[in-house]
Amino acid sequence: MTLPKQGQSREAVLASMRERKAQDADWHGARTFSLVYPANDEVDAVLADANELYLYENALNPLRFPSLRQMEVEVVDVARGLLHGPEDAGGCMTSGGTESIIMAMKAARERAKAERDVTRPKLIAPVSAHPAFAKAAHYLGMEHVQIPLDDDYRADLDAAAALIDDQTAVVVGSAPNYPFGTADPIPELAALASERGISFHTDACLGGFLLPFYERLGEPVPPFDFRVPGVTTMSADVHKYGYATKGASVVLHRDGEHLKKYQRFLYDRWPGGLYLSFAMAGARPAAPIAAAWSILHYLGEDGYVELAGQIRDATRRFQQGIEALPELCLVGKPLMSVFAFTAREGSGVDPFAVGDAMDDKGWCIDRQHGPDALHLMLSPKHLTVAEAFLSDLADAVKHHGPSRGKQARYS
Ligand SMILES: Cc1ncc(COP(=O)(O)O)c(C=O)c1O
């Protein structure tokens, strides 16, 4: 398109956008299973107000907008508390899991260079770790080395031990990973790293704002946070199971000094003045910080525990319903509400054909491979559609046509 010569009315602009938006996935109706984490209408209303209040400000300069700095510090501190970081831990907010991960990997690279003279830094992460780690390695000039998975779809410890060497800057584990929702053996992996003075990152982008509340519900949660001695950094996304609107994640360092020494960027050779920044972005939108702060305060611990209970109940119902179908089974043993399911061997069912039949019924289910499987990530709202989903799934397994293609789709 080209820029219209004359501007249109506000009504016309919005009508045109609404028309386009009608083609988008129906996340309000809980028919999507990734990208948006719907909690409920009250949460949405708070987020809308918080976003509106901070639509224009810029979080780049904390001196101009001290309220933003304060809110950021408090969001980071809440995450630190939930993940049992020590009092002197440090951290900052970023635009999302990917940026948090890139910053943690950058800090690990700098630390390895400063403390161990590592000049060809390696980033060692399980095959199931998010592509953000591959992206970080690519951007930061690190070698990305993948740890194969064991039969339970968790990082294989023997393989990890064999891959770690004197050029290893950082070892990674997920709690949980996206594809299978399984948690890696964090204490064992972190011990392998810390014995050699190597950084260890727990990617809790998914679990950081849900597992602490699963624990309060009395659900079994394996050690994954700063209570594990060798964990040096963590990522936790407020815009996933913290329910904030997009653009809100936290990266944390056990040692607050590392944030300053290895993550922060300070530049004083510019006529424009002293430039200080903690992550990739320069200008930073204020609304995600405000949204994150508002929702932590609106829900409080009790609200998060209640929503975690709804997610747990939805997960039980979905998983029981899937396993009750003789043709289907879960992949591995998922830790929380993120999981994949596939066709049982010998069932003659193609999971992608089932996915196509579900698409036709209006569900948006992500596909993945290794093995071919369908992927679900449940939010509180999914409790309201569990029965409809399972009834459509049973029908899709019985009456699906041929698969429209084996191409895996990830979102
Ligand atoms: C386990 C895990 N880590 C990192 C990320 C990256 O987060 P973002 O998409 O916010 O950059 C995701 C995204 O789904 C994830 O599931």
PDBQT file of the ligand as one rigid body, heavy atoms in Angstrom, charges set to zero:
ROOT
HETATM    1  C1  LIG A 501       9.700 -22.398  27.107  1.00  0.00    +0.000 C 
HETATM    2  C2  LIG A 501       9.722 -21.116  26.332  1.00  0.00    +0.000 A 
HETATM    3  N1  LIG A 501      10.816 -20.317  26.392  1.00  0.00    +0.000 NA
HETATM    4  C3  LIG A 501      10.884 -19.168  25.696  1.00  0.00    +0.000 A 
HETATM    5  C4  LIG A 501       9.847 -18.747  24.900  1.00  0.00    +0.000 A 
HETATM    6  C5  LIG A 501       9.972 -17.471  24.119  1.00  0.00    +0.000 C 
HETATM    7  O1  LIG A 501       9.097 -16.498  24.594  1.00  0.00    +0.000 OA
HETATM    8  P1  LIG A 501       8.594 -15.265  23.705  1.00  0.00    +0.000 P 
HETATM    9  O2  LIG A 501       7.748 -15.854  22.612  1.00  0.00    +0.000 OA
HETATM   10  O3  LIG A 501       7.848 -14.445  24.696  1.00  0.00    +0.000 OA
HETATM   11  O4  LIG A 501       9.779 -14.568  23.163  1.00  0.00    +0.000 OA
HETATM   12  C6  LIG A 501       8.688 -19.532  24.814  1.00  0.00    +0.000 A 
HETATM   13  C7  LIG A 501       7.554 -19.137  23.962  1.00  0.00    +0.000 C 
HETATM   14  O5  LIG A 501       6.582 -19.828  23.816  1.00  0.00    +0.000 OA
HETATM   15  C8  LIG A 501       8.627 -20.759  25.547  1.00  0.00    +0.000 A 
HETATM   16  O6  LIG A 501       7.551 -21.561  25.480  1.00  0.00    +0.000 OA
ENDROOT
TORSDOF 0
